[in-house]
């Protein structure tokens, strides 16, 4: 199998846009730290960039195709993480998100792809979405766990290898991953992330705000606690 499985021509266009977006995003992220919607300081003592989320975009997340949800549907607090499988901070952040889900019974967590770092990330995201269509959210969540636990670069072939371990037919997953439904799902996820101003991975939406970048485990836990207490990410 070629490393460019899942339509390399489409992914090359995505990669060019992603490379530009990542560079511009780094500059914008540094600039936005001085213009916080809420005054939040991260575990490193630095300001955590955050933005107000328009209500209509927050509502769009609820019905976003391809999002993987964990926790009770009736939970009082919702935390949505937008991630890239080749983002090193996403790996650490994902572990913390699982801890938060385990320790907070009133928390619902959504997982959304935002593969802005490389075409390899987009390949893996498409495999995850294909497995979601074929095997359901529980199996797709297992793949997400496995991908973040896998060292090194993540791409389509590695994601396919892991999907096969969960009982999926590799050829069928590849076919669905390269199909129009998965392309549409991933495109909608990335367009929403762009509309929300999520120029960093990971980013989070919670309490009417978008938090750009991983603020650290203590700060993320405090954001959840403050949202529970006063409905915003900082009381």
WOGI-V84747 format. One line per field, one symbol per residue. ss: DSSP state (h for helix, s for strand, l for the rest). psi: psi as a letter, one per 40 degrees, with the letter a starting at -180 (. if undefined). burial: 1 if it has 16 or more other ideal C-beta (glycine too) atoms within 10 Angstrom, else 0. Layout:
ss: ???
psi: ???
burial: ???
This chain:
ss: lllllllhhhhhhhhhhhhhhhhhhhhhhhhhllllllllslllllsllsssllhhhhhhhhlllllsssllllllsssssssllllhhhhhhhhhhhhhhhhlllssssssslllllhhhhhhhhhhhhhhhhhlhhhhhhhhhhhhhllllllhhhhhhhhhhllllhhhhhhhhllhhhhhhhhhhhhhhhhlllllllssssllssssllllhhhhhhhhhhhhhhlllll
psi: hieeifgddddddddddddddddddddddddedegidihhhideeiihhiihhiddddddddfhheihiiihdeidhhhhhhiheehdddddddddddddddehefhhhihhiggediddddddddddddddddeidddddddddddeehiaihaddddddddddfeihddddddddeiddddddddddddddddefgeihiiihifeihhhiheidddddddddddddeeieh.
burial: 0000110000100110010011001001000110011101010000011110100001001000011111100010111111111110011011011001100100111111111111111111111111111110001111110111010001111111011000010000110111100110110011011001111111111111111111111011111101100000110
